[in-house]
Amino acid sequence: MEVILKENIKGLGFKNDIVDVKPGYGRNYLIPQGYAVQATESNRKVLAENVKQAAHKVEKIKKDAETLAAAIGEVVLTIPAKVGESGKIFGAVTTLQISDALKALGHEVDRKKISFEGDVKEAGEYFAVLTLHKEVSHKVKFNVVAA
């Protein structure tokens, strides 16, 4: 079943993408929750017209994302955490902590746009991936240190 996404869904696609999903997932979850509409011929025409009209706005949003990625650059964040004697963290580092650290540097990034390349459960050096736009992603290095 093909659907047109109305908003970004992690692991599935971005707003205005036409994606192929299993019929039950589309009919029972995506469409009733308002995350997608069925990709009928008329909905495809509406999508094409909306994309055509919003092309200028999309280009500006992409440029803003590229500017933000360039402004963040090669910054290295320091995330304090409670660490045991073996070097393991009590709990885990979350995307909210990365978002707050970036906000402290003057860069506003929504925590939903941040993901890790693995579990962050020990003190050390890690990378976070910022998905600022569907075509713009940026890696940020962060160090987890004992607080």
C-alpha positions, 0 to 999 in steps of 0.5 A, spaced: 500 500 500 502 506 498 501 512 502 503 520 502 506 522 509 504 528 512 509 529 517 516 526 518 516 519 521 523 516 523 525 510 520 519 511 514 520 517 511 519 525 510 513 529 509 511 529 502 514 522 501 510 517 497 512 510 501 510 503 500 507 500 507 504 494 509 496 495 508 495 494 516 500 499 518 497 504 513 490 503 514 490 501 522 495 506 524 498 511 519 491 514 516 487 514 522 493 518 526 493 523 521 500 521 519 499 519 512 493 519 506 492 514 501 496 515 495 490 515 490 491 519 483 487 525 486 492 525 492 498 525 488 496 531 484 494 535 490 501 533 493 505 535 486 501 542 486 503 543 494 510 541 492 511 546 486 508 551 490 512 550 497 519 549 493 521 556 495 520 555 502 523 548 502 529 551 499 530 556 504 529 551 510 534 547 506 539 553 506 537 554 514 539 547 515 546 547 512 547 554 515 546 551 522 550 545 520 556 549 518 555 553 524 555 547 529 562 545 525 567 540 528 564 542 535 566 537 541 560 537 546 562 535 553 556 531 557 557 530 564 554 524 567 554 520 574 559 514 572 561 508 577 568 506 578 568 501 572 566 507 567 559 505 566 554 511 567 548 510 571 542 510 566 544 513 559 546 519 555 539 522 552 538 526 546 535 531 550 542 532 554 545 533 547 540 538 545 541 542 551 548 542 550 547 545 543 542 550 546 548 552 551 552 554 545 547 557 541 544 552 536 537 550 537 536 543 535 530 539 536 531 533 540 527 528 535 532 530 530 538 527 534 540 520 534 546 516 536 550 511 533 550 506 538 548 506 546 551 511 550 552 507 557 560 508 558 564 514 559 568 516 553 567 519 546 561 518 541 558 521 535 551 524 535 547 524 528 543 531 527 538 530 521 537 537 520 533 536 513 532 530 509 538 532 505 542 535 510 545 531 516 551 532 521 555 528 525 557 531 532 562 529 537 561 528 544 565 526 550 561 523 556 565 525 563 564 523 570 560 529 573 
